[in-house]
Amino acid sequence: MFPLWKAVLSETLLGYISWSLYHALPPMIYYFPLQTLALTGLEVFAVAFFSPIFLIFGPFWRLANNKYILALLRLTTVGSLASYQAPNASIRLFILAAGVSSSLLVQTVTWWSGNSLQRFIGIWGFMLGKIMLLVLRIWYTSLNPVWSSPAANTIILTIGFIAAAERIYSDGDKRKQEANKTVSAVREAVSHPHWLLSGFAFGSLMFLTLWIFGEVSLISRWAVSGHPHTGPDPNPYGGTVLLGLAHGLMLSFWSWSTVTSFAWFLVGLASSAGLLYLHTWSAAVAGNVLAVFTMCVWPQLSGRFVTCLHPGKAMSTAMLAYVLELFFCVWCTAYKFVPGGIYARESSHLLLGFIMLCIGVDFLTGPKKDLSSIFEVRSNQKPLFKKSKNYIKLLLWLFVGVGLLGLALRYRTYQKKLGQGVPKRDFSAMIWPFRFAYDNEGWSNLEGSANLLNQTDADFITIIESDASKPFIGNNDPTMWLGERLGFYTDFGPSTRDHTWGIMALSRYPIVKSTHHLLPSPEGEIAPAISMTVNFTGKLVDFVVAHFGNEEEDLDRKLQAIAVSNLLKTSAKQVVFLGYITSAPGSRDYTELIENGNVQDIDSTDLARWCSYIMYRGVIRLGYARISHAGLSDSEVQMAKFRIPDHLDSYADNDRIVTDPSQVPEDIHFNPWFGSYKDGHNYEHIHHFHMSTPKYFKQTN
C-alpha cells in the first residue's frame, strides 16, 4: 500500500512541477516584447515545447529510454524551478526553456513505455498536479508559490528532488523487467494510428485547461460586469470552479455510451458558448459546466493519446496545437504589435470553437473507455489499479478540501478588512500604469506594489494594464491580490473576454455603482474605461478612469477622447478623472476632455506630462504629486488630494500653487517617506517625489 501512495504522491508533485513550468514559460517569453512593444526574436524559445520531436527518431527514443538519461531529464526538470532565483530574466528564460523541454521528454517516455501501472499513475499524477497547482494558487491568492517567494521556491525544489529520486529509484528495475511485455500487450489490444487527431485534441485540451482554468478566479473575470451586479466574486465563488473540475474527474470513472457522449459534448459546447456570450451569473454557470466537461474528458483523451503508435509524433503534434493556440491567444489581444494581427483581432470565439472541435472529434470517435481500461489489458495488476483509483480519488478530494478551506479563510480575513475608511472630507486619488504586475527585471512586483500603495495612503487607486488573467501574462489576478492585501473594495474591468489590457480600481470606501466601457478603437487595441460612484461615508463622488490607445492611433485617440468627455459631461457634479491618454498638455485630446468634459487639470502648469493625467470637477484641489517608479514598473505614480466642499453651489477652489509644505495644514501633506520636493526626474532606484512635486494648493489671500 505504502509504495502505491508514494507513487501517487510523487507523480502528483512532479505533475504540479510540469504544469508550473508550462504556465511560466509563455509569460517569461512575453516579458521581452512587453518591454519593446514589438517582437524581439526571443519568441523562438517557444521551440522548447517541441522537444518531443526528437523522439520520432529511433536512436533518440532509445537514448531517452535509458534509465540514466531519463533520470538526468527528471532532475533537470525539477532543477529548472531554480530559474526563479536566476540573476536576470534572460538566464531565467533559458533555464525555464530547458525545464520545459526536459519535462516533455520525460512525459513522453514515461507515458508510452514502462510498467502499465506506473504509466497509469503517471498520467493521473499529471491531472492531479493541475488540481494541486490550483489549490496552491488559492492559498497564495492566485499566485503560484514556486514563482512568488524564494522560500517557497526552495522548499518545493527540495521536495521535487525527493519525488524525482523516488521515481528514479522505483522506475529502474520495473521498467527493465516489464516494459517490453506490458507495452506490447497494451499496443496489440488498443493502439491506434491516429496520432494527428489525438495530438491536436490533447494539445487543445491542455491549452483550454491553461487558458480558462489556469486559476479558479478566471471564470469570474470572464463573467464580470459593473457594480452592483458584478457577477460572482472570485472569492468565494472560485470554489465552485474547483468543485466543478473535481466532479469532472469523478465523472470520468463512469462508462459512457455513444449517445450520452454526444449529448455530453453538446453540453460542453453550449457551455463554452455561454461563457463567451452570456453575462455575469449566467456566464459563470456556463463556465462551471465547462469546468466539469473539461476535466471529465481528460482521462479518456489522455488514454486515447497514449495508445498512439508514434509517441514522438503524437506529443509533437499536441505541442504544435498548444503553441499555435497560445500564439493565437496573444494575437487576439496584442494584434497591433504582431504581424498579421489584424486577422486575429478579437477572435477568441474562433479559438475556443476550434479547441472544442478538436476535443469533440477525438472524444466522439474514440473508444468509450476510462484510463484504467486501457492499461488493465492482459494485466494481473487489477487489484493494484483498484487501490490506485481509490488513492487518486482520496487525494483529489483532499486537495479540494484544502482549497475550499483556503478560500474560506481568505474570505473571512478580507471581509474583516473592508469598511475601515473613517468619515472625512478629504480624499486622495492616484493612477499608476502597472504593466501586469511585472517589474522591469521580469519578476512579480506585487509585494513591492502593495508596500508602495500603502505608503501613498491613497483612498482611491486606479491601475491600468492590470488584466493578468491571460495565459501569456500569468493567469493570475492582481486585482484580487491587492484588494485582499490592502483591504480595499475592487472593480475589475472590462471582462477578460473583451480583449483589453484591463483597468483595476481599488477603493477604501464602498463602490456604489460602476459601468465598464469599451471605447471606440477602429484601428488599434481595444481601449477600456470604467465610470463609477464611490460613497465617501455619505458623500458620493464619481470617478472616470480610462486607458486610451497608443500615440500612433490618431483616429482612435480622437474618438476615445470624445467618448470619455461625454462620460465626464454626464457624470455627477463632483467627478475625478484619472486617465492614460498618450497626449501632451494642450493637445487636441487633452482639450476635448477639459472643454467638452467640463473638468479642470489638477495642475495646468505641469507641461512635462504625456501619459497620465488627473482632472476634476466639483471638488477642491489640495495637493499633487508625482512619484518615481524605482523599477517597479516602467511608469511613475501620479496622485492628487481633494476636499469635498460642504456646499457645492458656494465654494471656491484653491488657485495658488505652493511647494513649501509648511504653508498648508499638516493633515494634507503627502507622506514624507517619498522624500521632499524635487525638480526633474528622479533616477535613483527608490520611490521619490520628482518632476517639481509635491505641490500644494491654497487660496490667494
C-alpha positions as CSV (number, residue, x, y, z in Angstrom):
1,M,0.0,0.0,0.0
2,F,2.7,2.5,1.0
3,P,4.7,2.2,-2.3
4,L,1.4,3.0,-4.2
5,W,0.8,6.0,-2.0
6,K,4.4,7.1,-2.6
7,A,4.0,6.7,-6.4
8,V,0.7,8.7,-6.5
9,L,2.1,11.5,-4.3
10,S,5.4,11.7,-6.2
11,E,3.8,11.7,-9.6
12,T,1.3,14.4,-8.4
13,L,4.1,16.6,-7.2
14,L,6.0,16.1,-10.4
15,G,2.8,16.8,-12.4
16,Y,2.5,20.1,-10.5
17,I,6.1,21.0,-11.3
18,S,5.5,20.2,-15.0
19,W,2.3,22.4,-15.1
20,S,4.2,25.2,-13.3
21,L,6.9,25.1,-16.0
22,Y,4.3,25.1,-18.8
23,H,2.5,28.0,-17.1
24,A,5.7,30.0,-16.5
25,L,7.4,29.9,-19.9
26,P,4.9,31.9,-22.0
27,P,4.8,34.9,-19.6
28,M,8.6,34.8,-19.5
29,I,8.8,34.9,-23.3
30,Y,6.1,37.7,-23.4
31,Y,8.1,39.8,-20.9
32,F,10.6,40.8,-23.6
33,P,8.3,42.1,-26.3
34,L,6.4,43.8,-23.4
35,Q,9.5,46.0,-23.0
36,T,9.7,47.0,-26.6
37,L,6.0,46.7,-27.8
38,A,7.4,44.6,-30.7
39,L,8.6,41.0,-31.4
40,T,12.1,40.5,-30.1
41,G,13.2,37.2,-31.6
42,L,13.2,35.6,-28.1
43,E,9.8,34.1,-29.0
44,V,12.0,31.4,-30.6
45,F,12.3,29.9,-27.1
46,A,8.8,28.5,-27.6
47,V,10.6,25.7,-29.5
48,A,11.2,24.3,-26.1
49,F,7.7,22.9,-26.3
50,F,8.8,20.9,-29.4
51,S,11.5,18.7,-27.7
52,P,9.4,15.5,-28.2
53,I,10.1,15.8,-32.0
54,F,13.5,14.2,-31.3
55,L,11.7,11.1,-30.1
56,I,10.4,10.4,-33.6
57,F,13.8,9.1,-34.4
58,G,14.7,5.6,-33.0
59,P,18.2,6.4,-31.6
60,F,16.8,9.4,-29.6
61,W,13.9,7.3,-28.4
62,R,16.3,4.6,-27.1
63,L,18.6,7.2,-25.6
64,A,15.7,8.9,-23.7
65,N,14.6,5.4,-22.5
66,N,18.0,4.8,-21.0
67,K,17.4,4.9,-17.2
68,Y,20.4,7.2,-16.6
69,I,19.4,9.7,-19.3
70,L,15.8,9.6,-18.0
71,A,17.0,10.2,-14.5
72,L,19.0,13.2,-15.7
73,L,16.0,14.6,-17.5
74,R,13.9,14.2,-14.4
75,L,16.4,16.1,-12.3
76,T,16.8,18.8,-15.0
77,T,13.0,19.3,-15.0
78,V,12.9,19.8,-11.2
79,G,16.1,21.8,-11.1
80,S,14.7,24.3,-13.6
81,L,12.5,25.6,-10.8
82,A,15.6,27.3,-9.6
83,S,15.2,29.7,-12.6
84,Y,13.2,31.9,-10.2
85,Q,16.5,32.6,-8.4
86,A,18.4,33.4,-11.6
87,P,20.2,36.8,-11.7
88,N,18.4,38.1,-14.7
89,A,15.4,37.5,-17.0
90,S,17.5,36.2,-19.9
91,I,19.1,33.4,-17.8
92,R,15.8,32.6,-16.3
93,L,14.2,32.2,-19.7
94,F,16.9,29.9,-20.8
95,I,16.6,27.7,-17.7
96,L,12.9,27.6,-18.0
97,A,13.0,26.6,-21.6
98,A,15.4,23.7,-20.6
99,G,13.0,22.6,-17.9
100,V,10.0,22.6,-20.3
101,S,12.0,20.6,-22.9
102,S,13.1,18.0,-20.3
103,S,9.6,17.7,-18.8
104,L,8.0,17.0,-22.1
105,L,10.7,14.4,-22.9
106,V,10.1,12.7,-19.6
107,Q,6.3,12.9,-20.0
108,T,6.5,11.3,-23.5
109,V,8.9,8.5,-22.5
110,T,7.1,7.6,-19.2
111,W,3.6,7.8,-20.7
112,W,4.5,5.5,-23.6
113,S,6.8,2.9,-22.0
114,G,7.3,1.1,-18.8
115,N,5.1,-0.7,-16.3
116,S,1.4,-0.2,-17.1
117,L,0.6,0.7,-13.5
118,Q,3.4,3.3,-13.5
119,R,2.0,4.8,-16.7
120,F,-1.5,4.9,-15.3
121,I,-0.3,6.6,-12.1
122,G,1.9,9.0,-14.1
123,I,-0.9,10.2,-16.3
124,W,-3.2,10.6,-13.3
125,G,-0.4,12.4,-11.4
126,F,-0.3,15.0,-14.2
127,M,-4.0,15.6,-13.8
128,L,-3.9,15.7,-10.0
129,G,-0.8,18.0,-10.4
130,K,-3.1,20.5,-12.1
131,I,-5.5,20.4,-9.2
132,M,-2.6,20.8,-6.8
133,L,-1.5,23.9,-8.7
134,L,-5.0,25.4,-8.4
135,V,-5.1,24.7,-4.7
136,L,-1.7,26.2,-4.0
137,R,-2.7,29.3,-6.0
138,I,-5.8,29.6,-3.8
139,W,-3.6,29.8,-0.7
140,Y,-1.2,32.3,-2.4
141,T,-4.1,34.4,-3.7
142,S,-3.8,33.5,-7.4
143,L,0.0,33.3,-7.4
144,N,1.9,30.1,-7.9
145,P,4.1,29.8,-4.7
146,V,7.1,28.4,-6.7
147,W,7.2,31.6,-8.7
148,S,6.3,34.1,-5.9
149,S,8.6,33.5,-3.0
150,P,12.3,32.4,-2.7
151,A,11.5,30.4,0.4
152,A,8.6,28.6,-1.2
153,N,10.7,28.0,-4.3
154,T,13.5,26.4,-2.3
155,I,11.1,24.2,-0.4
156,I,9.2,23.0,-3.5
157,L,12.6,22.5,-5.3
158,T,13.8,20.3,-2.4
159,I,10.6,18.2,-2.2
160,G,10.6,18.0,-6.0
161,F,14.1,16.4,-5.9
162,I,12.9,13.9,-3.3
163,A,9.9,13.0,-5.5
164,A,12.2,12.7,-8.6
165,A,14.6,10.5,-6.7
166,E,11.8,8.2,-5.6
167,R,10.6,7.9,-9.2
168,I,14.1,7.2,-10.4
169,Y,14.6,4.5,-7.9
170,S,11.3,2.8,-8.4
171,D,11.4,3.2,-12.2
172,G,14.7,1.4,-12.8
173,D,14.1,-2.2,-12.3
174,K,10.4,-2.3,-13.1
175,R,11.0,-0.6,-16.4
176,K,13.7,-3.1,-17.3
177,Q,11.6,-6.1,-16.3
178,E,8.2,-5.3,-17.6
179,A,8.4,-2.6,-20.3
180,N,8.6,-4.9,-23.3
181,K,5.8,-7.4,-22.3
182,T,3.4,-4.8,-20.9
183,V,3.7,-2.3,-23.7
184,S,3.4,-4.9,-26.4
185,A,0.3,-6.3,-24.8
186,V,-1.3,-2.9,-24.5
187,R,-0.4,-1.9,-28.0
188,E,-1.7,-5.1,-29.6
189,A,-5.1,-4.6,-27.9
190,V,-5.8,-0.9,-28.1
191,S,-3.2,1.1,-30.0
192,H,-4.3,3.2,-33.0
193,P,-2.5,5.1,-35.7
194,H,-4.4,8.4,-35.5
195,W,-1.7,10.4,-33.8
196,L,-2.5,13.6,-35.7
197,L,-6.1,13.7,-34.5
198,S,-5.3,12.6,-30.9
199,G,-2.3,15.0,-30.8
200,F,-4.4,18.0,-31.8
201,A,-7.1,17.0,-29.3
202,F,-4.7,16.6,-26.4
203,G,-2.8,19.8,-27.1
204,S,-6.1,21.7,-27.4
205,L,-7.3,20.2,-24.1
206,M,-4.1,21.2,-22.4
207,F,-4.4,24.8,-23.7
208,L,-8.1,25.0,-22.7
209,T,-7.1,23.9,-19.2
210,L,-4.4,26.5,-19.1
211,W,-6.4,29.4,-20.7
212,I,-9.7,29.2,-18.8
213,F,-8.8,27.1,-15.8
214,G,-5.3,28.2,-15.1
215,E,-6.6,29.7,-11.8
216,V,-10.0,29.4,-10.2
217,S,-10.7,33.2,-10.3
218,L,-10.6,33.3,-14.1
219,I,-14.2,32.3,-14.7
220,S,-15.3,35.2,-12.6
221,R,-13.1,37.6,-14.6
222,W,-14.6,36.3,-17.9
223,A,-18.1,36.9,-16.5
224,V,-17.6,40.2,-14.6
225,S,-19.6,43.3,-15.0
226,G,-20.0,46.6,-13.2
227,H,-21.3,47.2,-9.7
228,P,-23.6,46.4,-8.1
229,H,-24.3,43.4,-10.4
230,T,-20.8,42.2,-10.9
231,G,-21.5,38.5,-11.1
232,P,-19.7,36.1,-8.8
233,D,-16.6,37.3,-7.0
234,P,-13.6,35.1,-7.4
235,N,-13.5,34.6,-3.7
236,P,-15.5,32.6,-2.5
237,Y,-17.1,31.6,-5.8
238,G,-13.8,30.3,-7.3
239,G,-14.6,27.3,-5.0
240,T,-17.4,26.3,-7.4
241,V,-14.9,26.1,-10.2
242,L,-12.6,23.9,-8.1
243,L,-15.6,21.7,-7.3
244,G,-16.6,21.6,-11.0
245,L,-13.1,20.4,-12.0
246,A,-13.1,17.7,-9.3
247,H,-16.6,16.5,-10.2
248,G,-15.4,16.3,-13.8
249,L,-12.6,13.9,-12.9
250,M,-15.0,11.8,-10.8
251,L,-17.4,11.6,-13.8
252,S,-14.6,10.2,-15.9
253,F,-14.7,7.0,-14.0
254,W,-18.2,6.3,-15.4
255,S,-18.8,4.3,-18.6
256,W,-20.2,6.4,-21.5
257,S,-22.3,5.2,-24.4
258,T,-22.1,6.9,-27.8
259,V,-25.4,8.7,-27.2
260,T,-24.5,10.0,-23.8
261,S,-21.1,11.0,-25.1
262,F,-22.6,13.0,-27.9
263,A,-25.1,14.7,-25.5
264,W,-22.4,15.5,-23.1
265,F,-20.2,17.0,-25.8
266,L,-23.2,19.2,-26.8
267,V,-23.5,20.4,-23.2
268,G,-19.7,21.2,-23.2
269,L,-20.1,23.1,-26.5
270,A,-23.1,25.0,-25.2
271,S,-21.3,25.9,-22.0
272,S,-18.3,27.3,-23.9
273,A,-20.6,29.5,-26.0
274,G,-22.3,30.6,-22.8
275,L,-19.1,31.6,-21.2
276,L,-18.3,33.8,-24.2
277,Y,-21.7,35.4,-24.8
278,L,-23.7,35.3,-21.6
279,H,-23.2,37.8,-18.7
280,T,-22.4,37.7,-15.0
281,W,-24.0,34.8,-13.2
282,S,-25.2,33.1,-16.4
283,A,-21.7,33.2,-17.9
284,A,-20.3,31.9,-14.6
285,V,-22.7,29.0,-14.5
286,A,-21.7,28.1,-18.1
287,G,-18.0,28.3,-17.1
288,N,-18.6,25.9,-14.2
289,V,-20.3,23.4,-16.5
290,L,-17.4,23.8,-18.9
291,A,-15.1,23.0,-16.0
292,V,-16.9,19.7,-15.4
293,F,-16.8,18.9,-19.1
294,T,-13.1,19.7,-19.4
295,M,-11.8,17.5,-16.6
296,C,-14.3,14.8,-17.5
297,V,-12.7,14.3,-20.9
298,W,-9.1,14.4,-19.7
299,P,-8.7,10.7,-18.8
300,Q,-10.4,9.5,-21.9
301,L,-8.5,11.8,-24.3
302,S,-5.2,11.0,-22.4
303,G,-5.8,7.3,-22.7
304,R,-6.5,7.5,-26.4
305,F,-3.5,9.8,-26.8
306,V,-1.0,7.4,-25.2
307,T,-2.2,4.5,-27.3
308,C,-1.0,6.2,-30.5
309,L,1.7,4.1,-32.3
310,H,4.1,7.0,-32.6
311,P,4.7,8.8,-29.3
312,G,7.2,11.4,-30.7
313,K,4.7,12.3,-33.4
314,A,1.7,12.4,-31.1
315,M,3.3,14.6,-28.4
316,S,5.0,16.9,-31.0
317,T,1.6,17.4,-32.7
318,A,0.0,18.1,-29.3
319,M,2.6,20.7,-28.6
320,L,2.1,22.2,-32.1
321,A,-1.6,22.7,-31.3
322,Y,-0.8,24.0,-27.8
323,V,1.8,26.6,-29.1
324,L,-0.3,27.7,-32.1
325,E,-3.3,28.2,-29.9
326,L,-1.2,30.1,-27.3
327,F,0.2,32.4,-30.0
328,F,-3.3,32.9,-31.5
329,C,-4.5,33.9,-28.0
330,V,-1.7,36.6,-27.9
331,W,-2.7,37.7,-31.4
332,C,-6.3,38.2,-30.4
333,T,-5.4,41.0,-27.9
334,A,-1.9,42.2,-29.0
335,Y,-2.9,42.3,-32.6
336,K,-1.5,45.8,-33.2
337,F,2.1,44.7,-32.4
338,V,2.3,41.5,-34.2
339,P,2.5,40.6,-38.0
340,G,-0.9,39.5,-39.3
341,G,-2.6,40.6,-36.1
342,I,-5.5,42.3,-37.9
343,Y,-6.7,38.9,-39.0
344,A,-6.9,37.5,-35.4
345,R,-8.3,40.7,-33.8
346,E,-10.7,39.9,-31.0
347,S,-11.2,36.3,-32.3
348,S,-11.3,34.3,-29.1
349,H,-14.6,32.8,-30.3
350,L,-12.8,31.2,-33.2
351,L,-10.0,30.0,-30.9
352,L,-12.5,28.4,-28.4
353,G,-14.6,27.0,-31.3
354,F,-11.5,25.3,-32.8
355,I,-10.5,23.9,-29.5
356,M,-13.9,22.4,-28.8
357,L,-14.0,21.0,-32.3
358,C,-10.6,19.2,-31.8
359,I,-11.7,17.9,-28.5
360,G,-15.1,16.8,-29.7
361,V,-13.9,14.9,-32.7
362,D,-11.5,12.8,-30.7
363,F,-13.9,12.4,-27.8
364,L,-16.7,11.2,-30.0
365,T,-14.7,8.9,-32.4
366,G,-12.5,7.3,-29.7
367,P,-13.4,4.2,-27.6
368,K,-15.6,4.9,-24.7
369,K,-13.2,3.6,-22.0
370,D,-11.7,5.1,-18.9
371,L,-8.0,5.3,-18.5
372,S,-7.6,2.2,-16.4
373,S,-9.4,0.1,-19.0
374,I,-6.6,0.8,-21.5
375,F,-3.8,-0.3,-19.1
376,E,-5.6,-3.2,-17.5
377,V,-5.4,-5.2,-20.8
378,R,-3.8,-8.6,-20.1
379,S,-2.7,-7.3,-16.7
380,N,-2.6,-9.2,-13.5
381,Q,-2.4,-6.0,-11.5
382,K,-6.1,-5.2,-11.4
383,P,-6.2,-5.1,-7.5
384,L,-3.4,-2.5,-7.6
385,F,-5.2,-0.5,-10.2
386,K,-8.3,-0.5,-8.0
387,K,-6.3,0.6,-5.0
388,S,-4.6,3.3,-7.1
389,K,-8.0,4.7,-8.2
390,N,-9.1,4.9,-4.5
391,Y,-5.9,6.7,-3.6
392,I,-6.4,9.1,-6.6
393,K,-9.9,9.9,-5.5
394,L,-8.9,10.4,-1.9
395,L,-6.1,12.7,-2.9
396,L,-8.4,14.6,-5.2
397,W,-10.9,15.4,-2.5
398,L,-8.2,16.1,0.0
399,F,-6.9,18.8,-2.4
400,V,-10.5,20.1,-2.9
401,G,-11.0,20.3,0.9
402,V,-7.7,22.2,1.4
403,G,-8.6,24.6,-1.4
404,L,-12.0,25.3,-0.1
405,L,-10.5,25.9,3.4
406,G,-8.1,28.4,1.9
407,L,-10.9,30.3,0.2
408,A,-12.9,30.4,3.4
409,L,-10.0,31.7,5.5
410,R,-9.1,34.3,2.9
411,Y,-12.8,35.4,2.5
412,R,-13.2,35.9,6.3
413,T,-9.9,37.8,6.6
414,Y,-10.8,40.1,3.6
415,Q,-14.3,40.9,4.9
416,K,-12.8,42.0,8.3
417,K,-10.5,44.4,6.5
418,L,-13.2,46.1,4.4
419,G,-15.1,49.2,5.5
420,Q,-12.2,50.6,7.6
421,G,-12.3,54.0,6.0
422,V,-13.1,56.7,8.5
423,P,-15.5,59.6,7.7
424,K,-13.6,62.5,6.3
425,R,-14.0,65.4,3.8
426,D,-10.6,65.0,2.2
427,F,-9.6,62.1,0.0
428,S,-6.6,61.2,-2.3
429,A,-6.7,59.5,-5.7
430,M,-3.9,58.0,-7.7
431,I,-3.2,56.5,-11.1
432,W,-0.4,54.1,-12.0
433,P,0.4,52.1,-15.2
434,F,1.1,48.7,-13.7
435,R,2.3,46.5,-16.6
436,F,0.6,43.4,-15.4
437,A,2.4,43.1,-12.0
438,Y,5.9,42.6,-13.6
439,D,8.8,44.8,-12.6
440,N,11.5,46.0,-15.0
441,E,13.5,42.9,-14.4
442,G,10.7,40.4,-15.2
443,W,9.8,39.3,-11.7
444,S,6.4,39.8,-9.9
445,N,6.1,43.2,-8.3
446,L,3.0,42.6,-6.2
447,E,4.7,42.7,-2.8
448,G,6.6,45.9,-3.7
449,S,3.4,47.3,-5.2
450,A,1.4,46.7,-2.0
451,N,4.1,48.4,0.0
452,L,4.1,51.4,-2.4
453,L,0.4,51.8,-2.4
454,N,0.3,51.6,1.4
455,Q,2.8,54.4,1.7
456,T,0.8,56.6,-0.6
457,D,-2.2,56.4,1.7
458,A,-4.4,56.8,-1.3
459,D,-8.2,56.3,-0.8
460,F,-8.9,55.6,-4.5
461,I,-6.4,53.9,-6.8
462,T,-6.7,53.1,-10.5
463,I,-4.1,50.8,-12.0
464,I,-4.0,50.3,-15.8
465,E,-2.6,47.4,-17.7
466,S,-3.8,45.2,-14.9
467,D,-5.5,42.2,-16.5
468,A,-3.0,39.4,-16.0
469,S,-5.6,36.6,-16.3
470,K,-4.4,35.8,-19.8
471,P,-2.2,32.7,-20.2
472,F,0.7,34.6,-21.8
473,I,0.8,37.1,-18.9
474,G,0.5,34.7,-15.9
475,N,-3.1,33.5,-15.4
476,N,-3.2,35.4,-12.1
477,D,-5.4,38.1,-10.5
478,P,-3.5,41.2,-9.2
479,T,-6.9,43.0,-8.6
480,M,-7.9,40.3,-6.1
481,W,-4.4,40.0,-4.6
482,L,-4.1,43.8,-3.9
483,G,-7.7,44.1,-2.8
484,E,-7.3,41.4,-0.2
485,R,-3.8,42.6,0.9
486,L,-4.8,46.3,1.3
487,G,-8.4,45.7,2.4
488,F,-9.9,47.7,-0.5
489,Y,-13.1,47.3,-2.4
490,T,-12.3,46.4,-6.0
491,D,-13.6,46.8,-9.5
492,F,-12.0,44.6,-12.3
493,G,-13.0,45.6,-15.8
494,P,-13.8,45.2,-18.5
495,S,-14.2,41.4,-18.8
496,T,-11.1,39.4,-19.8
497,R,-13.1,38.2,-22.9
498,D,-13.3,41.8,-24.1
499,H,-9.6,41.7,-25.2
500,T,-8.5,44.8,-23.4
501,W,-5.4,45.2,-21.2
502,G,-7.7,45.9,-18.2
503,I,-8.2,48.5,-15.6
504,M,-8.2,47.9,-11.8
505,A,-10.0,50.2,-9.4
506,L,-9.3,49.9,-5.6
507,S,-11.3,52.0,-3.2
508,R,-11.0,52.3,0.6
509,Y,-14.7,53.3,0.5
510,P,-17.6,51.3,-1.0
511,I,-18.2,51.4,-4.7
512,V,-21.9,52.2,-5.2
513,K,-22.2,51.6,-8.9
514,S,-19.9,51.3,-11.9
515,T,-20.1,50.7,-15.6
516,H,-17.5,49.1,-17.8
517,H,-16.9,50.7,-21.2
518,L,-15.1,49.7,-24.4
519,L,-14.0,52.9,-26.0
520,P,-14.1,53.4,-29.9
521,S,-11.0,51.7,-31.3
522,P,-11.4,51.2,-35.0
523,E,-7.7,50.8,-35.7
524,G,-5.8,49.9,-32.5
525,E,-6.2,47.8,-29.5
526,I,-9.5,48.0,-27.6
527,A,-9.3,50.9,-25.0
528,P,-11.1,50.3,-21.7
529,A,-12.8,52.7,-19.3
530,I,-14.8,52.5,-16.1
531,S,-17.2,55.1,-14.7
532,M,-18.2,54.7,-11.1
533,T,-19.6,56.3,-8.0
534,V,-17.8,55.9,-4.6
535,N,-19.5,56.6,-1.2
536,F,-17.1,58.6,0.9
537,T,-19.1,58.0,4.1
538,G,-22.3,59.6,2.9
539,K,-20.8,61.9,0.2
540,L,-20.9,60.5,-3.3
541,V,-18.1,61.2,-5.8
542,D,-17.9,60.0,-9.4
543,F,-14.7,58.7,-10.9
544,V,-13.9,58.1,-14.6
545,V,-10.8,56.0,-15.3
546,A,-9.6,55.3,-18.8
547,H,-6.7,53.9,-20.9
548,F,-6.5,55.4,-24.4
549,G,-4.9,53.9,-27.4
550,N,-1.3,54.3,-28.5
551,E,0.2,57.5,-29.9
552,E,0.2,56.1,-33.5
553,E,-3.6,55.6,-33.5
554,D,-4.7,59.2,-34.0
555,L,-8.3,58.3,-35.0
556,D,-8.7,56.0,-32.0
557,R,-7.5,58.6,-29.6
558,K,-9.8,61.3,-31.1
559,L,-12.8,59.1,-30.8
560,Q,-11.8,57.9,-27.3
561,A,-11.4,61.5,-26.1
562,I,-14.9,62.4,-27.3
563,A,-16.4,59.3,-25.7
564,V,-14.7,60.0,-22.3
565,S,-15.6,63.7,-22.4
566,N,-19.2,62.6,-22.8
567,L,-18.8,60.3,-19.8
568,L,-17.4,63.2,-17.8
569,K,-20.1,65.6,-19.0
570,T,-22.9,63.2,-17.9
571,S,-21.3,62.4,-14.6
572,A,-22.3,64.0,-11.3
573,K,-21.3,67.5,-10.4
574,Q,-18.4,66.0,-8.4
575,V,-16.1,63.9,-10.5
576,V,-12.5,63.0,-10.7
577,F,-10.8,61.7,-14.0
578,L,-7.8,59.5,-13.9
579,G,-6.6,58.6,-17.3
580,Y,-3.7,57.5,-19.5
581,I,-4.3,59.5,-22.7
582,T,-0.9,59.5,-24.6
583,S,-1.2,63.2,-25.5
584,A,0.6,66.3,-24.4
585,P,-1.0,69.1,-22.3
586,G,-2.9,71.4,-24.6
587,S,-3.2,68.8,-27.4
588,R,-6.5,68.0,-29.2
589,D,-7.4,65.2,-26.9
590,Y,-6.5,67.0,-23.7
591,T,-8.5,70.0,-24.8
592,E,-11.5,67.8,-25.7
593,L,-11.5,66.4,-22.1
594,I,-11.1,69.8,-20.5
595,E,-13.6,71.7,-22.5
596,N,-16.3,69.3,-23.5
597,G,-15.9,67.2,-20.4
598,N,-16.1,70.3,-18.3
599,V,-13.2,69.4,-16.0
600,Q,-10.0,71.1,-14.8
601,D,-6.5,69.8,-14.9
602,I,-5.0,69.2,-11.4
603,D,-2.0,71.3,-12.5
604,S,-2.2,73.0,-15.9
605,T,1.3,74.4,-15.3
606,D,2.9,70.9,-15.5
607,L,3.8,70.6,-19.1
608,A,6.1,67.6,-18.7
609,R,3.4,65.0,-18.9
610,W,2.5,62.6,-21.7
611,C,0.5,59.7,-20.4
612,S,-1.1,60.0,-17.0
613,Y,-3.5,62.9,-16.1
614,I,-5.7,63.8,-13.2
615,M,-8.7,66.1,-13.8
616,Y,-11.6,67.1,-11.6
617,R,-14.8,69.0,-11.2
618,G,-16.9,70.0,-8.1
619,V,-14.1,69.2,-5.6
620,I,-11.3,71.4,-4.1
621,R,-7.8,70.6,-5.1
622,L,-5.3,70.3,-2.2
623,G,-2.2,68.7,-3.5
624,Y,-0.5,67.0,-6.5
625,A,2.5,64.6,-6.5
626,R,4.5,62.5,-9.0
627,I,6.5,59.6,-7.6
628,S,9.2,57.8,-9.4
629,H,8.7,54.1,-10.2
630,A,12.1,52.8,-9.0
631,G,12.0,49.9,-11.5
632,L,8.7,48.5,-10.0
633,S,7.0,49.4,-13.3
634,D,8.0,51.5,-16.3
635,S,5.8,54.4,-15.3
636,E,5.6,56.8,-12.4
637,V,2.7,57.2,-9.9
638,Q,0.6,60.3,-10.0
639,M,-1.7,61.3,-7.2
640,A,-3.8,64.2,-6.0
641,K,-5.6,65.2,-2.9
642,F,-9.1,66.8,-2.9
643,R,-11.6,68.1,-0.4
644,I,-15.4,67.6,-0.8
645,P,-17.0,71.0,-0.3
646,D,-19.8,71.4,2.2
647,H,-21.9,73.5,-0.2
648,L,-21.5,72.6,-3.9
649,D,-23.1,75.9,-5.0
650,S,-20.9,78.2,-3.0
651,Y,-17.3,77.1,-2.7
652,A,-14.0,78.4,-4.0
653,D,-11.3,76.2,-5.5
654,N,-7.7,76.7,-4.4
655,D,-5.9,78.8,-7.1
656,R,-2.4,79.3,-5.8
657,I,0.4,76.8,-6.0
658,V,3.0,76.4,-3.2
659,T,5.8,73.9,-2.8
660,D,6.6,74.7,0.8
661,P,4.6,72.2,2.9
662,S,4.7,74.4,5.9
663,Q,2.3,76.7,4.2
664,V,-0.5,74.2,4.3
665,P,-2.0,72.2,7.2
666,E,0.0,69.1,8.1
667,D,-3.0,66.7,7.6
668,I,-2.9,67.3,3.8
669,H,0.8,66.7,3.4
670,F,2.0,63.8,1.3
671,N,3.9,61.1,3.0
672,P,7.5,62.2,3.7
673,W,8.5,58.6,3.1
674,F,8.9,59.7,-0.5
675,G,11.3,62.5,0.3
676,S,10.7,66.1,-0.3
677,Y,10.2,68.4,-3.3
678,K,12.4,67.6,-6.3
679,D,12.9,69.2,-9.7
680,G,13.4,67.0,-12.7
681,H,13.4,63.2,-12.9
682,N,14.5,61.0,-10.0
683,Y,16.9,58.5,-11.4
684,E,17.8,56.8,-8.1
685,H,16.3,53.3,-7.7
686,I,14.0,54.5,-4.9
687,H,10.4,55.8,-4.9
688,H,10.8,59.6,-4.6
689,F,8.9,62.7,-5.4
690,H,10.1,64.2,-8.7
691,M,9.1,66.4,-11.7
692,S,8.7,69.6,-9.5
693,T,6.4,68.0,-7.0
694,P,4.9,67.7,-4.5
695,K,2.8,70.8,-4.9
696,Y,0.0,72.1,-2.7
697,F,-2.8,74.4,-3.5
698,K,-4.3,77.2,-1.4
699,Q,-6.4,80.3,-2.0
700,T,-4.9,83.6,-2.8
701,N,-5.2,85.9,0.1
